[in-house]
Structures are given as structure tokens and as C-alpha cells.
Amino acid sequence: MVEPNAAEHVASEVAPEAPAQPQRKQITRRKAVEQHVRSYFEAMNNRDVEAMVSHWREDGVDDVVPVGVLRGRDEMRQYFKSLFAATPDARTTVTRLVAGERSCAVEWRVEGTFDGAPYLGIAPTGKHVEVRGLDLFELEDGEVATNTGYFDGASFARQIGMLPADGSGADRAMKSAFNAVTKLRRAVEERRSG
């Protein structure tokens, strides 16, 4: 006959263990980060600047690499108002999103017509533009604390006609002129130091 204590001991050794709670917490945190960032991009697609800045901490920092560093909600509000004034029909699409417990990487696409107000001092051209980019968000206490955003400024400049089309005759001439100036500067520098 098996003693009750021994039977309980054997049953506890054979019974599978329940999944650890921290894994569920990690999934829940990642889901919360993903939902917060998707909500931010939904507000961007709707061109709702107030909803966008509400996702940020008051002292948040948005480093938009081709543009500059935006500090705090007021600077972000001003920048995005100017962006949407320049492209009033802008549409934003999230093409890929990878969320962690406190961070999120988002690949996105913005397209619209540059026919509104000037953007970063550039007069509107009426051209359709499509810009792809990547943002790396860090969240604290359920709000965006920092972001580093990358997009191809040269592609934007080509699409609006500020730079010539890649590979065009004008592009080749511009690169040749740049290379000639670079060689000249190098020769002058070698002469001075030599």
C-alpha cells in the first residue's frame, strides 16, 4: 500500500508544469506597444495631428533624420501640421511592424500630392510623391518617449523635381561636375600639404 504523501509526491513529479507567467506578460506588453504604435499611424493616415501628439510624452524626442530633431509635442505638432499642409491628400500605410516590450520598428509608406503649402522652405510643385521610411520607437509608461525616423530625402527631392531623375542626362552631368570639383579640391589640398 502506498502512503498518501508518497502518492502526492509521485503525482507532482509527473504532472506537467503550467507555462511561466512572464511569457504572457511579455506578449501582453508587445501587443500593447503594437496597438499604441498602430493607433499613432492611424492618426497619421487621418492627418489628425492632435491625435498623433497625444501618443507622445510631453518631453518626447522625434529624430527625423533627414529633417532634424523635434523636441516635445509643440515642435512635433508644428512639423506635422506643415507636412499635411504641404500634402493635404497624404495617405500613410504601415507595411511592416515588429514590436518588442518597449520598442517598435515600423516600415511605412506615405504618398500624396505636393500641392499645398511649402514644405521645409520648398515651394509646392503639384507632383505626386511616394516616400518610404522606417521609424524606431521607444515607449515608456505607455507613451512614445523617443523615435528615430529615416526616409530617403533624395528620392523626395527627385520626385518633386528638385534633383534630376536618377540616371538621367542631368543626373550624370551633375555627378560629373561634382566629381570634377572633388578632384580639383583634392589636387589643391595635395599641393598645399606637399
Contacts in CASP RR format, 6 or more apart in sequence:
PFRMAT RR
TARGET T0000
AUTHOR 0000-0000-0000
METHOD contacts of the structure
MODEL  1
MVEPNAAEHVASEVAPEAPAQPQRKQITRRKAVEQHVRSYFEAMNNRDVE
AMVSHWREDGVDDVVPVGVLRGRDEMRQYFKSLFAATPDARTTVTRLVAG
ERSCAVEWRVEGTFDGAPYLGIAPTGKHVEVRGLDLFELEDGEVATNTGY
FDGASFARQIGMLPADGSGADRAMKSAFNAVTKLRRAVEERRSG
26 101 0 8 1.000
29 100 0 8 1.000
29 101 0 8 1.000
29 102 0 8 1.000
30 99 0 8 1.000
30 100 0 8 1.000
30 101 0 8 1.000
31 99 0 8 1.000
32 142 0 8 1.000
33 99 0 8 1.000
33 100 0 8 1.000
33 101 0 8 1.000
33 102 0 8 1.000
33 103 0 8 1.000
33 104 0 8 1.000
33 137 0 8 1.000
33 139 0 8 1.000
33 142 0 8 1.000
34 97 0 8 1.000
34 99 0 8 1.000
34 104 0 8 1.000
36 55 0 8 1.000
36 139 0 8 1.000
36 142 0 8 1.000
36 143 0 8 1.000
36 144 0 8 1.000
37 97 0 8 1.000
37 99 0 8 1.000
37 104 0 8 1.000
37 106 0 8 1.000
37 137 0 8 1.000
37 139 0 8 1.000
37 144 0 8 1.000
38 94 0 8 1.000
38 97 0 8 1.000
39 55 0 8 1.000
40 52 0 8 1.000
40 55 0 8 1.000
40 144 0 8 1.000
41 92 0 8 1.000
41 94 0 8 1.000
41 106 0 8 1.000
41 108 0 8 1.000
43 51 0 8 1.000
43 52 0 8 1.000
43 54 0 8 1.000
43 55 0 8 1.000
44 52 0 8 1.000
44 80 0 8 1.000
44 92 0 8 1.000
45 91 0 8 1.000
45 92 0 8 1.000
45 93 0 8 1.000
47 84 0 8 1.000
47 88 0 8 1.000
47 90 0 8 1.000
49 77 0 8 1.000
49 80 0 8 1.000
49 81 0 8 1.000
49 84 0 8 1.000
50 77 0 8 1.000
52 76 0 8 1.000
52 80 0 8 1.000
53 73 0 8 1.000
53 76 0 8 1.000
53 77 0 8 1.000
53 80 0 8 1.000
55 143 0 8 1.000
55 144 0 8 1.000
56 62 0 8 1.000
56 72 0 8 1.000
56 73 0 8 1.000
56 76 0 8 1.000
56 143 0 8 1.000
56 144 0 8 1.000
56 145 0 8 1.000
57 140 0 8 1.000
57 141 0 8 1.000
57 143 0 8 1.000
57 144 0 8 1.000
57 145 0 8 1.000
58 72 0 8 1.000
58 73 0 8 1.000
59 71 0 8 1.000
59 72 0 8 1.000
60 71 0 8 1.000
60 72 0 8 1.000
60 73 0 8 1.000
60 76 0 8 1.000
60 144 0 8 1.000
60 145 0 8 1.000
60 146 0 8 1.000
61 69 0 8 1.000
61 70 0 8 1.000
61 71 0 8 1.000
61 72 0 8 1.000
61 145 0 8 1.000
61 146 0 8 1.000
61 147 0 8 1.000
62 69 0 8 1.000
62 70 0 8 1.000
62 72 0 8 1.000
62 75 0 8 1.000
62 76 0 8 1.000
62 79 0 8 1.000
62 146 0 8 1.000
62 147 0 8 1.000
62 149 0 8 1.000
63 69 0 8 1.000
63 70 0 8 1.000
63 146 0 8 1.000
63 147 0 8 1.000
63 148 0 8 1.000
63 149 0 8 1.000
64 70 0 8 1.000
64 79 0 8 1.000
64 149 0 8 1.000
64 151 0 8 1.000
65 148 0 8 1.000
65 149 0 8 1.000
65 150 0 8 1.000
65 151 0 8 1.000
66 150 0 8 1.000
66 151 0 8 1.000
66 152 0 8 1.000
66 153 0 8 1.000
66 156 0 8 1.000
67 79 0 8 1.000
67 120 0 8 1.000
70 76 0 8 1.000
70 79 0 8 1.000
82 117 0 8 1.000
82 119 0 8 1.000
82 120 0 8 1.000
83 90 0 8 1.000
83 119 0 8 1.000
84 90 0 8 1.000
85 116 0 8 1.000
85 117 0 8 1.000
86 114 0 8 1.000
86 116 0 8 1.000
86 117 0 8 1.000
86 118 0 8 1.000
86 119 0 8 1.000
86 124 0 8 1.000
87 110 0 8 1.000
87 112 0 8 1.000
87 113 0 8 1.000
87 114 0 8 1.000
87 115 0 8 1.000
87 116 0 8 1.000
87 119 0 8 1.000
87 129 0 8 1.000
88 113 0 8 1.000
88 115 0 8 1.000
88 116 0 8 1.000
89 112 0 8 1.000
89 113 0 8 1.000
90 110 0 8 1.000
90 111 0 8 1.000
90 112 0 8 1.000
91 110 0 8 1.000
91 111 0 8 1.000
91 112 0 8 1.000
92 108 0 8 1.000
92 109 0 8 1.000
92 110 0 8 1.000
93 108 0 8 1.000
93 109 0 8 1.000
93 110 0 8 1.000
94 106 0 8 1.000
94 107 0 8 1.000
94 108 0 8 1.000
95 107 0 8 1.000
95 108 0 8 1.000
95 109 0 8 1.000
95 132 0 8 1.000
96 105 0 8 1.000
96 106 0 8 1.000
96 107 0 8 1.000
97 104 0 8 1.000
97 105 0 8 1.000
97 106 0 8 1.000
97 107 0 8 1.000
98 104 0 8 1.000
98 105 0 8 1.000
102 138 0 8 1.000
102 139 0 8 1.000
102 140 0 8 1.000
103 136 0 8 1.000
103 137 0 8 1.000
103 138 0 8 1.000
103 139 0 8 1.000
104 136 0 8 1.000
104 137 0 8 1.000
104 139 0 8 1.000
105 134 0 8 1.000
105 135 0 8 1.000
105 136 0 8 1.000
105 137 0 8 1.000
106 134 0 8 1.000
106 135 0 8 1.000
106 137 0 8 1.000
107 132 0 8 1.000
107 133 0 8 1.000
107 134 0 8 1.000
108 132 0 8 1.000
108 133 0 8 1.000
108 134 0 8 1.000
108 135 0 8 1.000
109 130 0 8 1.000
109 131 0 8 1.000
109 132 0 8 1.000
109 133 0 8 1.000
110 130 0 8 1.000
110 131 0 8 1.000
111 128 0 8 1.000
111 129 0 8 1.000
111 130 0 8 1.000
111 131 0 8 1.000
112 128 0 8 1.000
112 129 0 8 1.000
112 130 0 8 1.000
113 126 0 8 1.000
113 127 0 8 1.000
113 128 0 8 1.000
113 129 0 8 1.000
114 124 0 8 1.000
114 125 0 8 1.000
114 126 0 8 1.000
114 127 0 8 1.000
114 128 0 8 1.000
114 129 0 8 1.000
114 160 0 8 1.000
115 124 0 8 1.000
115 125 0 8 1.000
115 126 0 8 1.000
116 124 0 8 1.000
116 126 0 8 1.000
117 124 0 8 1.000
118 124 0 8 1.000
122 160 0 8 1.000
122 162 0 8 1.000
125 160 0 8 1.000
125 161 0 8 1.000
126 160 0 8 1.000
127 159 0 8 1.000
127 160 0 8 1.000
127 161 0 8 1.000
128 159 0 8 1.000
129 156 0 8 1.000
129 159 0 8 1.000
129 160 0 8 1.000
130 159 0 8 1.000
131 151 0 8 1.000
131 152 0 8 1.000
131 153 0 8 1.000
131 155 0 8 1.000
131 156 0 8 1.000
131 159 0 8 1.000
132 151 0 8 1.000
132 152 0 8 1.000
132 155 0 8 1.000
133 149 0 8 1.000
133 150 0 8 1.000
133 151 0 8 1.000
133 152 0 8 1.000
134 149 0 8 1.000
134 150 0 8 1.000
134 151 0 8 1.000
135 147 0 8 1.000
135 148 0 8 1.000
135 149 0 8 1.000
135 150 0 8 1.000
136 147 0 8 1.000
136 148 0 8 1.000
136 149 0 8 1.000
137 144 0 8 1.000
137 146 0 8 1.000
137 147 0 8 1.000
138 144 0 8 1.000
138 145 0 8 1.000
138 146 0 8 1.000
138 147 0 8 1.000
139 145 0 8 1.000
154 163 0 8 1.000
157 163 0 8 1.000
158 164 0 8 1.000
158 165 0 8 1.000
158 166 0 8 1.000
163 171 0 8 1.000
163 174 0 8 1.000
164 170 0 8 1.000
164 171 0 8 1.000
164 174 0 8 1.000
165 171 0 8 1.000
END
